[in-house]
Amino acid sequence: TTSSSQSIVISGESGAGKTESFKVVLAYLCDDGRSALPLGTTPTLLGTTPTPRGGRPMSVEVSSSFSGDPKTTTKTPLERQLLDSNPILEALGNAKTTRNDNSSRFGKFLKLQFSPNAQGKATLQGATIETYLLERSRVVAQGKGERNFHSLYQVVAGTSVREATSLLLPRRTDDFAYLGATPTIDGVDDAERFHEVRSAFANVGLDDDLDEHATTRIASYFDGVARCLAATLHLGNVSFDAAETAEAGDRACVVSTENGAARPALRAAASTLGLDEQSLETILVRHRILAPRDQGYYERDHDAATAGLTRDAIAKEVYSRIFDAVVADLGDAMMAAGEKMMKSSSSGGDTDDVQFVGVLDIFGFESFEKNDLEQLLINFANESLQSAFNHAVLVAEKKLYRDEGISAGFDDDAGLNDVEATLKLVVKDRPSIFSILDDATKMKKEELTFCRELHSKLSTSSRRFVAPHKKDEKDSFVVAHYAQDVQYTVGQFVRKNANELPEGLADLLETSDLAILNKKKKKRLGRGGETATKTRPPPPLVRQGTSKTNKRGSLSAAFASQMEKLCALLDSTACSFIRCIKPNAKMALGVFERDLVVRQLRAQGIPQTCDVLRRGMPTRVPYGDLERRYRAAAEKALTTTTTTRTSPSANSGPQPPPPPRGPPPGTTTTTRSKPSPS
């Protein structure tokens, strides 16, 4: 029998419960009670079972003993790695926002890879992780009532006295400029979480020292991560004064007064990163400019404001490299565990027939008091996923009924055009918001000039581009999204979209003694002294990591490309949807705000979906699957019926012929209008 991969898309607004749903789904798929996963059919949202192109769904049937608690059963090494990757990724990629105490500030797509064993059952053989759009700007600035990434508070609260001394860390979060004014979360102990994350690093196999030249005070992979986290905090405490120059201008210099803490902070940042202090300072206060006709470089002093922006850019790059490296190494560790399982398996598995169940947990739709480029990218991603939902459920349902010759009696127009119009406005048309932004980035235009061009080129060409209030038109624009209208302020759109590194920083980081930071020193994670590349993995087990390339193009173009590939992948699989609904805006227990819930249901297309399924056929199964599943029972029942009918009976008359076998002419699917009572 043929089978195909599946995807589970978890979506909803920020704070609706996507991250917790992801954990439940992952624990469900990894539950040890299932032993092996039979291929069959799995109902998706509201009972529908969309079939992907090229085959029937491969599904995972989990035993009824599933408890939802990953600690209640014994796990294989790969399953343990999958579950322990959660606290690591949450620490590095989640943060408190005004809407959610544990908001994912990145998206992730986890592929659980299955291959058939000797009995034809699908067994878990490997996993890869793909990540999307880490919110780098949060490292250096947070909104009112929000926090930085959890990991930066945990490293301050959880390190021992010896470790804190080694990392040159004070023990109070308010000693760091990057940690803002919201140091704690009610009910959360950052020190306890720090130790949980450290244990998780050990459990997933990332406790080996990957740096052959590391100093003796840092002995493990996790300690290398801690050094980079500490360095990020130290960088935030580096401040600058303006010193007069002979050219009647000001140049930046690191504050080094008697009571100033900037010079010690610079020294601590350089030390923990394993960099030369003078070289780091030079990048902060001066920049290289390429002379005309490639005649080398010449240097120019920064002013204090530019030096501050350079410092923030370095901090964001350091944190991003930590995140990228950990994600890549988690993928390598899972791949190595999968290879080991396949080697030790008695059947060996079929490495050429690997299918996957993908679970997507991506940032929720956002609308804050002030929305920047990150919110536009996040909401564009949610708009893309809403389009995928519409096509997988609504459009596919209608096509199925038409193909089967069934009259369901619903209107063909289910209000799907608005989503497509918004996607055209943001990225698909030209001009679009992204194309105008990229042009402004290439030409190094000011943000206000970019905003004027948006209004000039898009205000009459798209009904989804809405004019803001007259007083806000200078620096704002409004997009009509599927969930609600959102006003964006262009304060740093062009600068953030440029995604540029300070000149010379990449070369400087390659001198670091930390392998997790220095891409040239970093080597692939191995087991038993061997690198992961010494054994041939099955074709789907390709190292994924993040989709970041060496060429740093514009942020919007790179993210749009990621979303296009993701939607194409979802479209090629049997896609199921988990729609998370936020019951109230205050994150309060037991409070149900009717208007908020109804708005979310309507925005996510749930009423249209219910209408389609109510009018049509909510449950169906292809005849081939029906025959495979019930043929034995049907033949037994037919045999019993035939025996009864052929027994001698005084009152027996003419008997009706047996029911025909196979589907009715011209149809391929059995349907019923109402679910069975069971």
C-alpha distance (Angstrom), angle and dihedral (degrees) to the residues before:
residue distance angle dihedral
T1 . . .
T2 3.79 . .
S3 3.79 121.7 .
S4 3.76 136.3 -177.8
S5 3.77 140.2 -157.9
Q6 3.78 124.8 -89.1
S7 3.80 134.6 -146.7
I8 3.79 130.1 -157.3
V9 3.81 114.4 -157.6
I10 3.80 115.9 -159.9
S11 3.79 111.0 -164.4
G12 3.79 142.4 161.0
E13 3.78 141.9 110.4
S14 3.78 123.2 -49.8
G15 3.80 108.0 -74.7
A16 3.81 95.3 19.4
G17 3.82 94.1 118.1
K18 3.81 104.9 -94.6
T19 3.81 95.8 137.8
E20 3.81 92.6 49.3
S21 3.81 90.5 46.3
F22 3.81 88.8 51.7
K23 3.81 90.0 55.0
V24 3.81 91.8 50.2
V25 3.81 92.6 48.6
L26 3.80 91.6 47.6
A27 3.81 92.4 49.0
Y28 3.81 88.5 47.4
L29 3.79 93.0 53.7
C30 3.80 92.3 44.3
D31 3.81 95.7 45.3
D32 3.78 108.1 135.4
G33 3.79 93.5 -144.7
R34 3.82 92.7 78.2
S35 3.87 95.7 64.9
A36 3.79 92.5 -173.8
L37 3.78 128.2 10.9
P38 3.82 115.1 -123.4
L39 3.77 120.1 -144.0
G40 3.77 112.8 -116.8
T41 3.80 138.7 109.8
T42 3.78 128.0 -52.2
P43 3.82 123.2 -163.2
T44 3.77 115.0 -126.9
L45 3.80 130.0 -157.2
L46 3.80 113.1 -24.4
G47 3.79 92.9 -2.4
T48 3.79 99.4 -63.3
T49 3.78 121.6 134.9
P50 3.80 110.4 -160.0
T51 3.78 112.4 -164.2
P52 3.82 118.3 -141.6
R53 3.73 124.3 -130.3
G54 3.78 112.6 -82.3
G55 3.79 103.0 20.6
R56 3.76 151.6 5.8
P57 3.81 122.5 -73.8
M58 3.77 120.1 -82.5
S59 3.76 106.7 -144.7
V60 3.74 139.2 -167.1
E61 3.79 115.0 -131.3
V62 3.78 112.0 -163.2
S63 3.76 122.5 -159.5
S64 3.79 119.9 -106.5
S65 3.80 88.8 -114.4
F66 3.81 91.4 77.5
S67 3.80 107.7 130.1
G68 3.80 101.9 -177.3
D69 3.81 90.3 -127.4
P70 3.82 111.8 109.6
K71 3.80 90.5 -158.5
T72 3.81 96.3 60.6
T73 3.80 97.5 74.7
T74 3.76 136.9 43.7
K75 3.79 112.8 -101.6
T76 3.75 134.1 -152.2
P77 3.82 114.5 -118.2
L78 3.80 90.7 -102.1
E79 3.81 93.1 49.8
R80 3.80 90.0 48.0
Q81 3.81 89.9 51.7
L82 3.79 91.5 50.3
L83 3.78 93.1 51.8
D84 3.81 94.8 42.3
S85 3.80 91.7 50.8
N86 3.81 88.2 71.6
P87 3.83 99.4 70.9
I88 3.82 89.9 44.2
L89 3.80 94.5 52.3
E90 3.80 92.1 42.0
A91 3.80 91.9 52.5
L92 3.80 93.6 49.9
G93 3.80 99.5 34.7
N94 3.82 108.5 29.2
A95 3.81 130.9 77.5
K96 3.78 142.5 168.3
T97 3.81 115.7 -91.6
T98 3.78 130.4 175.5
R99 3.81 88.4 -95.4
N100 3.78 102.5 40.0
D101 3.81 135.6 23.9
N102 3.82 91.5 -149.8
S103 3.79 104.4 32.5
S104 3.81 117.7 169.1
R105 3.79 106.7 -124.6
F106 3.80 91.7 -168.9
G107 3.79 137.5 36.7
K108 3.79 126.6 -116.8
F109 3.77 135.6 -167.0
L110 3.79 113.6 -163.4
K111 3.80 116.8 -163.2
L112 3.80 115.0 -156.8
Q113 3.79 105.3 -163.4
F114 3.79 121.6 -148.8
S115 3.78 132.3 -174.5
P116 3.82 130.1 -177.7
N117 3.78 119.2 -98.7
A118 3.81 126.0 -149.2
Q119 3.82 90.8 -75.5
G120 3.81 92.3 52.2
K121 3.79 93.0 -108.4
A122 3.81 120.3 136.4
T123 3.81 112.3 -115.0
L124 3.79 128.3 -172.5
Q125 3.81 108.1 -101.9
G126 3.80 107.3 163.1
A127 3.78 148.2 -24.6
T128 3.79 140.2 -140.5
I129 3.80 132.6 -166.1
E130 3.78 128.1 -141.7
T131 3.82 118.7 -171.3
Y132 3.79 132.1 -161.9
L133 3.81 134.1 -154.3
L134 3.78 109.5 -23.8
E135 3.82 106.2 -152.2
R136 3.81 95.6 -116.3
S137 3.79 94.7 174.0
R138 3.82 90.7 67.4
V139 3.81 89.3 70.4
V140 3.81 90.9 71.0
A141 3.82 104.2 26.1
Q142 3.81 138.3 23.1
G143 3.78 133.2 -175.2
K144 3.78 124.5 -109.3
G145 3.80 111.1 -68.8
E146 3.83 92.7 13.7
R147 3.81 134.2 109.3
N148 3.76 137.6 -141.3
F149 3.82 119.4 -111.0
H150 3.82 112.8 -49.7
S151 3.81 93.3 -118.9
L152 3.82 93.5 66.1
Y153 3.81 92.1 57.9
Q154 3.78 92.6 41.7
V155 3.80 94.4 55.3
V156 3.82 90.4 53.6
A157 3.81 94.7 45.7
G158 3.79 100.9 38.0
T159 3.80 109.0 42.1
S160 3.78 118.2 103.0
V161 3.80 121.3 -116.0
R162 3.80 90.1 -100.4
E163 3.79 92.7 48.7
A164 3.80 92.9 46.1
T165 3.78 89.8 51.8
S166 3.81 90.8 49.8
L167 3.80 91.4 49.1
L168 3.84 91.9 43.4
L169 3.82 88.8 -125.1
P170 3.81 124.8 158.8
R171 3.81 112.2 -140.9
R172 3.83 98.5 -123.9
T173 3.79 125.2 80.2
D174 3.80 92.4 -146.6
D175 3.81 88.3 66.4
F176 3.82 88.2 74.4
A177 3.80 125.4 75.2
Y178 3.81 93.1 -152.4
L179 3.82 95.1 57.3
G180 3.80 96.8 70.8
A181 3.78 128.5 -158.3
T182 3.83 99.9 -57.3
P183 3.81 103.9 74.7
T184 3.82 100.1 163.1
I185 3.80 143.1 38.1
D186 3.79 118.6 -142.8
G187 3.79 110.7 -103.1
V188 3.82 94.6 8.3
D189 3.82 122.4 112.5
D190 3.82 107.2 -158.9
A191 3.81 92.4 -166.2
E192 3.80 91.6 54.6
R193 3.80 91.0 47.2
F194 3.81 89.5 50.7
H195 3.80 90.8 59.0
E196 3.82 91.3 45.5
V197 3.79 89.9 53.8
R198 3.80 91.8 47.2
S199 3.83 89.8 52.4
A200 3.80 89.8 48.2
F201 3.81 90.9 55.0
A202 3.79 88.9 54.1
N203 3.81 93.1 45.6
V204 3.79 94.2 52.7
G205 3.81 91.2 50.1
L206 3.80 99.5 -107.4
D207 3.78 95.0 121.5
D208 3.82 94.8 96.6
D209 3.78 118.0 105.6
L210 3.79 104.9 -113.3
D211 3.79 93.7 -176.0
E212 3.78 114.1 82.5
H213 3.83 90.9 -169.6
A214 3.83 99.4 45.5
T215 3.79 118.9 134.6
T216 3.80 117.3 -102.3
R217 3.81 93.7 -112.6
I218 3.82 90.8 66.2
A219 3.78 110.3 53.3
S220 3.80 107.5 160.0
Y221 3.77 142.1 52.0
F222 3.80 91.2 -112.8
D223 3.79 91.8 52.5
G224 3.80 88.2 54.5
V225 3.81 88.4 55.3
A226 3.81 89.7 48.6
R227 3.81 90.7 52.6
C228 3.79 91.2 54.7
L229 3.80 91.9 47.1
A230 3.80 90.9 50.8
A231 3.80 90.8 47.5
T232 3.81 90.5 52.9
L233 3.81 89.6 55.5
H234 3.80 92.6 46.3
L235 3.81 90.9 52.1
G236 3.79 89.8 56.7
N237 3.80 90.0 59.6
V238 3.81 93.9 56.0
S239 3.82 107.6 105.4
F240 3.79 132.9 179.5
D241 3.78 140.2 -137.2
A242 3.79 126.9 -156.6
A243 3.80 114.3 -115.4
E244 3.80 121.3 -166.9
T245 3.79 118.1 -116.1
A246 3.81 134.0 -158.4
E247 3.82 89.6 -108.6
A248 3.84 91.9 67.7
G249 3.78 92.7 -105.1
D250 3.78 138.7 101.2
R251 3.77 126.8 -107.4
A252 3.77 127.7 -163.6
C253 3.77 121.9 -110.4
V254 3.78 129.1 177.2
V255 3.80 111.7 -102.5
S256 3.79 107.9 -104.9
T257 3.79 105.5 162.2
E258 3.76 120.8 141.6
N259 3.80 93.2 -94.1
G260 3.81 97.3 29.5
A261 3.80 117.8 114.8
A262 3.80 97.7 -162.9
R263 3.81 97.2 90.7
P264 3.84 93.2 51.2
A265 3.82 88.4 45.4
L266 3.82 90.8 53.8
R267 3.78 90.2 48.1
A268 3.82 91.5 49.0
A269 3.82 92.5 47.8
A270 3.80 92.2 51.0
S271 3.80 92.1 45.6
T272 3.80 96.8 49.9
L273 3.81 91.7 44.8
G274 3.80 91.9 48.3
L275 3.82 92.3 -122.2
D276 3.78 134.6 134.8
E277 3.81 108.3 -96.6
Q278 3.80 95.5 -142.6
S279 3.80 92.6 49.9
L280 3.80 91.3 50.7
E281 3.79 91.4 49.2
T282 3.80 91.5 50.2
I283 3.81 91.7 56.4
L284 3.80 89.9 48.4
V285 3.81 97.9 52.2
R286 3.82 103.0 28.0
H287 3.77 136.2 39.4
R288 3.77 133.4 -157.1
I289 3.80 120.8 -125.8
L290 3.78 123.2 -162.1
A291 3.79 110.2 -120.6
P292 3.83 119.9 -129.9
R293 3.81 116.6 -80.6
D294 3.81 90.9 17.0
Q295 3.80 92.4 -73.4
G296 3.80 92.0 155.4
Y297 3.79 129.1 -91.6
Y298 3.76 134.5 -58.4
E299 3.81 125.8 -163.4
R300 3.79 131.4 -125.7
D301 3.79 129.9 -172.1
H302 3.79 120.6 -111.8
D303 3.76 121.6 -131.9
A304 3.81 116.5 -127.3
A305 3.82 94.4 -95.4
T306 3.82 93.1 51.0
A307 3.79 90.8 46.6
G308 3.81 88.7 54.7
L309 3.80 91.0 52.1
T310 3.81 90.1 48.9
R311 3.82 90.7 51.1
D312 3.81 90.0 51.9
A313 3.81 91.6 48.0
I314 3.82 90.5 53.2
A315 3.82 91.8 48.7
K316 3.81 91.5 50.4
E317 3.80 91.8 48.6
V318 3.82 92.7 49.5
Y319 3.80 92.0 50.1
S320 3.80 92.4 45.2
R321 3.81 90.8 52.0
I322 3.80 90.6 52.4
F323 3.80 90.7 50.9
D324 3.81 94.5 45.4
A325 3.81 92.9 46.8
V326 3.81 93.9 49.3
V327 3.83 92.1 47.9
A328 3.82 91.3 49.0
D329 3.82 92.7 47.2
L330 3.81 92.1 47.5
G331 3.80 87.6 54.6
D332 3.80 91.2 48.7
A333 3.81 91.8 49.0
M334 3.81 91.9 50.5
M335 3.79 91.4 46.7
A336 3.81 90.7 51.0
A337 3.80 91.3 49.0
G338 3.81 90.0 50.1
E339 3.79 91.7 51.1
K340 3.80 90.6 49.8
M341 3.81 91.2 50.9
M342 3.80 91.2 50.3
K343 3.81 91.4 50.2
S344 3.80 93.2 49.3
S345 3.81 93.9 43.5
S346 3.79 112.5 108.6
S347 3.78 90.2 -137.5
G348 3.75 95.2 41.3
G349 3.80 91.5 -142.5
D350 3.76 127.0 -117.5
T351 3.79 105.5 -81.6
D352 3.80 91.9 -171.6
D353 3.82 94.8 58.8
V354 3.79 104.0 54.8
Q355 3.80 118.7 149.2
F356 3.77 127.0 -179.2
V357 3.78 141.6 -144.7
G358 3.79 107.0 -146.5
V359 3.81 122.6 -158.7
L360 3.81 117.0 -161.5
D361 3.81 120.2 -160.1
I362 3.78 109.3 175.3
F363 3.79 134.8 168.7
G364 3.80 114.7 -78.8
F365 3.77 127.9 -117.5
E366 3.82 110.7 -77.1
S367 3.79 137.7 -161.1
F368 3.80 117.4 170.2
E369 3.77 134.2 170.5
K370 3.80 87.1 -93.1
N371 3.81 120.2 24.2
D372 3.80 123.4 -164.7
L373 3.81 136.0 -178.5
E374 3.82 92.1 -68.9
Q375 3.81 91.1 59.9
L376 3.82 91.4 49.2
L377 3.82 91.0 52.3
I378 3.81 92.1 45.5
N379 3.80 92.8 49.1
F380 3.81 90.9 45.5
A381 3.81 88.1 55.3
N382 3.79 90.9 51.1
E383 3.81 90.5 47.2
S384 3.82 88.8 53.2
L385 3.81 91.7 50.3
Q386 3.80 90.9 47.6
S387 3.80 87.7 54.6
A388 3.82 89.3 50.3
F389 3.82 89.5 51.2
N390 3.80 92.3 49.0
H391 3.80 92.1 51.8
A392 3.81 96.3 41.5
V393 3.80 95.2 48.3
L394 3.80 113.6 17.4
V395 3.80 102.8 29.5
A396 3.82 93.0 37.7
E397 3.82 91.3 49.8
K398 3.77 93.0 52.6
K399 3.79 92.3 46.4
L400 3.80 90.6 50.5
Y401 3.82 91.8 53.4
R402 3.79 91.9 47.4
D403 3.81 92.2 48.2
E404 3.81 91.2 48.8
G405 3.80 92.5 47.5
I406 3.80 92.2 -118.6
S407 3.81 119.5 149.1
A408 3.81 106.2 -145.7
G409 3.78 95.4 171.2
F410 3.79 100.6 -131.9
D411 3.77 129.7 129.0
D412 3.79 114.9 -96.5
D413 3.82 90.8 -138.5
A414 3.83 107.2 74.9
G415 3.80 95.4 167.9
L416 3.81 94.2 -92.1
N417 3.79 96.1 135.5
D418 3.81 95.2 78.1
V419 3.80 92.7 65.5
E420 3.79 92.3 49.3
A421 3.82 90.9 47.7
T422 3.81 90.6 53.7
L423 3.81 92.0 49.5
K424 3.80 89.7 51.1
L425 3.81 89.9 50.8
V426 3.80 93.6 50.0
V427 3.80 102.1 40.4
K428 3.80 120.0 -22.9
D429 3.80 102.3 67.3
R430 3.76 126.9 60.7
P431 2.90 115.7 -105.9
S432 3.81 93.1 37.9
I433 3.78 132.2 150.5
F434 3.80 91.3 -97.6
S435 3.81 95.2 46.4
I436 3.81 91.9 50.1
L437 3.81 89.7 46.6
D438 3.81 92.1 50.6
D439 3.80 91.0 49.6
A440 3.80 90.0 50.6
T441 3.81 90.0 48.8
K442 3.81 93.8 51.0
M443 3.81 91.6 47.9
K444 3.86 91.8 43.3
K445 3.79 91.6 -126.8
E446 3.78 123.8 175.0
E447 3.81 118.6 -99.0
L448 3.80 93.2 -115.2
T449 3.80 90.7 52.9
F450 3.80 88.7 52.0
C451 3.81 90.1 51.3
R452 3.80 92.6 50.8
E453 3.80 90.2 52.0
L454 3.80 90.9 51.1
H455 3.78 92.3 55.5
S456 3.80 92.6 42.2
K457 3.82 95.7 51.1
L458 3.81 104.5 31.1
S459 3.81 109.4 30.9
T460 3.81 93.2 85.8
S461 3.81 100.3 27.8
S462 3.81 100.1 61.4
R463 3.79 131.2 38.5
R464 3.83 88.4 -154.7
F465 3.83 91.6 64.3
V466 3.80 103.7 85.0
A467 3.79 125.8 -165.5
P468 3.83 112.6 -120.8
H469 3.78 123.7 -139.6
K470 3.80 110.8 -59.4
K471 3.81 92.2 -111.3
D472 3.83 90.8 56.0
E473 3.80 98.4 43.8
K474 3.81 93.7 94.6
D475 3.81 95.4 67.3
S476 3.84 105.8 9.3
F477 3.78 143.2 66.3
V478 3.81 134.2 -176.9
V479 3.80 129.0 -134.0
A480 3.81 121.4 -163.1
H481 3.82 101.9 -134.8
Y482 3.80 126.4 -174.0
A483 3.82 90.4 -103.4
Q484 3.82 100.7 40.4
D485 3.79 143.4 -43.6
V486 3.82 112.5 -74.4
Q487 3.80 126.5 -162.4
Y488 3.81 115.3 -145.1
T489 3.81 126.2 -159.6
V490 3.81 114.0 -147.9
G491 3.82 96.4 -148.8
Q492 3.83 96.1 130.1
F493 3.81 104.0 4.2
V494 3.81 97.4 119.9
R495 3.82 95.9 41.1
K496 3.79 93.4 48.8
N497 3.79 92.9 44.5
A498 3.82 90.9 55.0
N499 3.82 89.2 67.4
E500 3.81 91.1 -165.0
L501 3.79 129.4 166.7
P502 3.81 121.3 -138.2
E503 3.79 108.4 -97.3
G504 3.81 111.0 -92.5
L505 3.82 96.1 13.9
A506 3.81 95.3 109.3
D507 3.81 90.6 52.9
L508 3.81 91.6 46.9
L509 3.82 93.7 50.9
E510 3.79 88.8 54.0
T511 3.80 87.9 66.1
S512 3.82 92.1 59.1
D513 3.80 119.0 115.9
L514 3.81 89.6 -139.4
A515 3.81 114.0 96.1
I516 3.80 92.2 -161.7
L517 3.82 88.0 61.6
N518 3.79 100.6 32.2
K519 3.79 108.3 70.6
K520 3.82 92.7 -164.7
K521 3.80 94.0 56.9
K522 3.79 96.0 41.7
K523 3.78 114.5 103.2
R524 3.77 129.8 -170.9
L525 3.77 117.1 -85.2
G526 3.81 111.6 -104.3
R527 3.78 138.9 -175.6
G528 3.78 125.6 -129.9
G529 3.78 92.8 2.2
E530 3.82 93.3 -54.7
T531 3.77 125.6 112.3
A532 3.78 118.7 -122.6
T533 3.80 91.4 -113.7
K534 3.82 95.2 65.4
T535 3.79 92.6 81.9
R536 3.76 123.2 56.4
P537 3.83 109.1 -115.5
P538 3.79 121.0 -151.8
P539 3.81 111.4 -89.8
P540 3.85 97.3 -101.0
L541 3.81 92.0 52.3
V542 3.78 93.5 83.9
R543 3.76 115.9 149.6
Q544 3.79 105.6 -99.7
G545 3.80 113.6 173.5
T546 3.77 113.4 147.8
S547 3.76 124.8 -23.2
K548 3.80 93.1 -121.1
T549 3.80 113.4 132.4
N550 3.79 129.8 -157.8
K551 3.80 90.7 -109.5
R552 3.78 107.9 75.7
G553 3.79 104.3 -146.6
S554 3.78 123.9 169.8
L555 3.80 116.0 -50.3
S556 3.82 94.0 -128.0
A557 3.82 94.2 50.3
A558 3.81 92.9 47.8
F559 3.80 92.5 48.4
A560 3.81 93.4 46.0
S561 3.81 88.4 53.6
Q562 3.81 90.8 50.6
M563 3.81 91.6 51.2
E564 3.80 91.9 48.3
K565 3.81 91.3 53.4
L566 3.81 91.9 44.3
C567 3.80 93.4 51.7
A568 3.81 90.4 47.1
L569 3.81 89.2 52.1
L570 3.81 92.2 49.0
D571 3.79 90.2 48.4
S572 3.81 90.7 54.6
T573 3.82 93.1 55.4
A574 3.80 136.9 60.7
C575 3.78 97.1 -92.2
S576 3.81 125.4 -152.2
F577 3.80 126.0 -176.2
I578 3.78 134.5 -144.1
R579 3.81 109.1 -165.9
C580 3.81 112.8 -159.9
I581 3.81 117.2 -155.3
K582 3.80 122.6 -161.6
P583 3.83 109.6 -137.7
N584 3.81 96.5 -157.7
A585 3.81 140.4 1.6
K586 3.82 95.8 -125.0
M587 3.84 96.7 63.0
A588 3.83 86.7 -123.0
L589 3.79 124.0 156.7
G590 3.80 118.3 -111.3
V591 3.83 96.2 6.0
F592 3.81 118.2 129.1
E593 3.81 116.6 -170.5
R594 3.78 105.0 -164.4
D595 3.81 98.0 -162.4
L596 3.83 92.8 49.1
V597 3.80 92.3 49.1
V598 3.82 93.7 46.8
R599 3.81 90.8 49.8
Q600 3.81 91.3 53.1
L601 3.81 92.7 46.4
R602 3.78 91.4 51.5
A603 3.80 93.4 44.4
Q604 3.81 91.5 52.7
G605 3.81 93.6 49.7
I606 3.79 95.9 -115.4
P607 3.85 95.8 137.3
Q608 3.83 90.8 51.8
T609 3.80 90.1 47.9
C610 3.79 91.9 50.2
D611 3.80 90.5 48.4
V612 3.81 92.7 50.8
L613 3.80 92.4 49.1
R614 3.81 94.5 41.5
R615 3.79 92.4 53.0
G616 3.77 94.2 38.7
M617 3.78 134.8 35.8
P618 3.82 112.7 -60.2
T619 3.80 96.1 -172.6
R620 3.77 127.5 47.1
V621 3.77 140.4 151.0
P622 3.85 128.5 -166.6
Y623 3.82 112.9 -108.8
G624 3.79 91.6 -120.3
D625 3.81 91.6 58.0
L626 3.80 91.1 43.3
E627 3.80 91.8 53.8
R628 3.81 94.2 45.6
R629 3.78 92.4 49.5
Y630 3.82 101.6 42.3
R631 3.82 106.5 21.5
A632 3.80 95.3 101.7
A633 3.80 92.3 50.5
A634 3.82 92.3 44.0
E635 3.83 93.1 51.0
K636 3.79 90.4 50.3
A637 3.79 91.2 49.6
L638 3.82 92.0 47.7
T639 3.81 91.1 49.3
T640 3.81 91.0 51.6
T641 3.80 92.0 47.4
T642 3.80 92.9 48.1
T643 3.83 92.0 49.9
T644 3.80 91.2 50.9
R645 3.78 93.0 48.5
T646 3.84 94.5 48.9
S647 3.83 94.7 50.0
P648 3.83 114.6 109.6
S649 3.79 111.2 -94.4
A650 3.75 131.1 167.7
N651 3.78 91.7 -142.6
S652 3.74 97.4 42.2
G653 3.76 114.5 126.8
P654 3.77 134.9 172.7
Q655 3.83 111.2 -36.1
P656 3.82 124.6 -142.2
P657 3.80 116.4 -113.0
P658 3.84 118.2 -99.4
P659 3.80 116.4 -91.5
P660 3.80 114.9 -87.3
R661 3.81 117.9 -99.6
G662 3.79 122.0 -125.0
P663 3.79 132.1 26.1
P664 3.79 124.0 -47.5
P665 3.79 113.5 -92.0
G666 3.79 113.6 -79.1
T667 3.80 97.2 14.4
T668 3.79 134.6 94.2
T669 3.79 104.2 -176.6
T670 3.79 138.5 64.5
T671 3.82 112.5 -141.1
R672 3.75 137.6 178.8
S673 3.77 128.2 -163.8
K674 3.80 97.0 -138.0
P675 3.80 131.9 34.4
S676 3.77 115.3 -108.9
P677 3.85 116.3 -98.3
S678 3.81 90.2 -111.2
